[in-house]
Amino acid sequence: MRRLQESPNTSVAEVFNWALANRLPLNEKKNKVLTVKEKRLSTKINNNPEITCNGSLLTNVMKVKLLGLEIDEELSFSEHITTVCKKVTQRIGLLKKIMNYLPLKRRFLYYKALIWLVINYARSLGRVLKLQKRAARAILNAPPLTPSVP
């Protein structure tokens, strides 16, 4: 077990030394440790490994935001999907409030600029697809139960 603990510490030290040599110093206080694990193995591994860098203990976290993507320790992306859906829902709500002031062409432009980009980023997700259909109904000023196929 001790060898397993030393390996990440050695790797982290190598990364920090490389960054320092290339004039890209890293702040130990801003770096965190995310232990990615499989659900059935979560009880068998150390959830809080002690990873150090330059003598500082790095903080263990259960989730982290990286380049706008929320990553959790089980790689489920459920929190990320929730965040995307919340963002799209807010933008559809705003579209509904301003749609009477915008012609169809401008509503579609709003959709492409502020909703489609977020949806396209996470298109394969079922919840997001439902929101895309709701946005289409808002653009066309269609009732909530209007089929999306036509």
Buried (B, 14 or more C-beta within 10 A) or exposed (E): EEEEEEEBBEEBBEEBEEEEEEEEEBEBEEBEBBBEBEEEEEEEEEEEBEBBBEEEEBEBEEBEEEEEEBBBBBEEBEBBBEBBBEBBBEBBEBBBEEBEEBEEEEBBEBBEEBBBEBBEEBEEBEEBBEBBEBBBBBBEEBEEEEEEEE
